[in-house]
Amino acid sequence: MNEMENVIQIVSSLIPNVGQIDEIEYLPGGYNNDNFRVTIKDEIFVVRVVRDPRPRPFEKIYVSLSVAPELIALDTANGHMITRWIEGNLLTTTTLSPIEGAHYLRDLHNAIPSSITRYDVIEQISHYFDSAGQVGKEQPWLERIRWQEREIRGCHNDLNPWNIICTENGMRTLDWEWAGDNDPLFDVIGFCYGAHYADAEFFLCAETYLGQRVSEETLRKTQAIFQLREHAWAIAQISAGNNHDGIIKQRDRSIANVEQLL
């Protein structure tokens, strides 16, 4: 079965009696999933085709939030999903000031429920290292960083610029597969990296979000644990055969960033 036939089959299974599909267009930018813009009877949707099907029992709660695109259908057994197309600009092509970013993050977190599931950063890093055949090699890094969560609440945990859309009616956030309770400062730092903020802008965004001063030690440790998570994800992907140039660059750049931060 080719790629387009697979999309048609997924759409037909998630939306029975859907009728004729008029157009299918591949959307670049996904590393874990493939996304397609699908037109059906003058309506436009995005179809997510997951490369590693697995049960996602909690994701439907997050993708049904008002801050996410309108959910049309989700197969919680494997992760294939259809949402309504949103007109707007990805954060890759637009700019938010650190203060605007802090307001976006505050609104986002206020909309995310807590106590649905947990995203444990340390546990996730260890899992990625194990998947890459590097069991225990994360421990010296974790011991040097000594990161500790400050507070726990519902978070997105993957706020890269491909997952944030600026629309006429406000911000919408995509890709909720890693959502769960975590330290919100981890989300803030991830957003700041995606927005390509300078060092002072990290502090401005974090302090505006928190409404208080942030120590340099707290900021650096959170930056370091975020970069270690990025490195761990990359080595796991490469080990699984996903050796995209961008992932290889992320593997090398992120661990260099950790070393520099320490």
Secondary structure, DSSP 8 states (H G I E B T S, - for coil): --HHHHHHHHHHHHSTT-----EEEEE---SSEEEEEEEETTEEEEEEEESS----TTHHHHHTSTTS--EEEE-TTT--EEEE---SEETTSS---HHHHHHHHHHHHHHS-SSS-B--HHHHHHHHHHHTT-TTTTHHHHHHH----S--EEE-S---GGGEEEETTEEEE---TT-EEE-HHHHHHHHHHHTT--HHHHHHHHHHHHTS---HHHHHHHHHHHHHHHHHHHHHHHHTT---HHHHHHHHHHHHHHHHH-
